[in-house]
């Protein structure tokens, strides 16, 4: 569970993204022999989390995202390129997590709460309201309920 910047103008801070994997814009995956454009999350675990989110009636979007290891250095051209490829959000750890899980034959997925949204005309920051706090709380409560 982490925070990510939204790449699509229809997203709003506090939205939840369940990821199928990430576009790899890092050096980490290559260090472990995973020189792929997309590093996927664990499909079975992602499906299981989707079932939990649906049962908890938590609104979410599911798709792919972008991981970069150069936070706040994204260019507008990169944003448009990854958006055009289907990326919903951007963050810095997903590819590393999924790479190590694949390498160690473990499972991993990601749930991201949109903290801000970057678009052509605006940068919507979400830290002042309660939407992010509510979304994180809903996800954490869902996880805790699932292990009871």
FENNOR-V966071 format. One record per residue. N is the residue number from 1. PHI is phi in whole degrees, -180 to 180 (none if undefined). Layout:
[[N/PHI] [N/PHI]]
//
This chain:
[[1/none] [2/-155] [3/-103] [4/-149] [5/-87] [6/-72] [7/-107] [8/-115] [9/-62] [10/-80] [11/-75] [12/-132] [13/-55] [14/100] [15/-71] [16/-109] [17/-118] [18/-101] [19/-102] [20/-94] [21/147] [22/-136] [23/-65] [24/-90] [25/-122] [26/-136] [27/-95] [28/-58] [29/-59] [30/-64] [31/-63] [32/-105] [33/84] [34/-108] [35/-93] [36/-117] [37/-68] [38/-126] [39/-107] [40/-85] [41/-76] [42/-75] [43/-60] [44/-63] [45/-67] [46/-62] [47/-64] [48/-64] [49/-65] [50/-60] [51/-63] [52/-66] [53/-63] [54/-64] [55/-62] [56/-81] [57/57] [58/-97] [59/-67] [60/-158] [61/-123] [62/-121] [63/172] [64/-102] [65/-134] [66/-121] [67/-112] [68/-127] [69/-101] [70/-123] [71/-56] [72/63] [73/-116] [74/-68] [75/-92] [76/-62] [77/-62] [78/-65] [79/-58] [80/-65] [81/-62] [82/-70] [83/-62] [84/-62] [85/-78] [86/111] [87/-66] [88/-88] [89/-152] [90/-133] [91/-155] [92/-119] [93/-119] [94/-56] [95/-60] [96/-62] [97/-62] [98/-69] [99/-63] [100/-65] [101/-62] [102/-64] [103/-62] [104/-89] [105/59] [106/-112] [107/-113] [108/-158] [109/-146] [110/-140] [111/-121] [112/-116] [113/-103] [114/-70] [115/-95] [116/-158] [117/-131] [118/-106] [119/-136] [120/-57] [121/-110] [122/-159] [123/-131] [124/-86] [125/-93] [126/-112] [127/-73] [128/-81] [129/-89] [130/-104] [131/-62] [132/-67] [133/-60] [134/-64] [135/-64] [136/-61] [137/-60] [138/-64] [139/-67] [140/-64] [141/-59] [142/-60] [143/-65] [144/-62] [145/-61] [146/-70] [147/-99] [148/-78]]
//
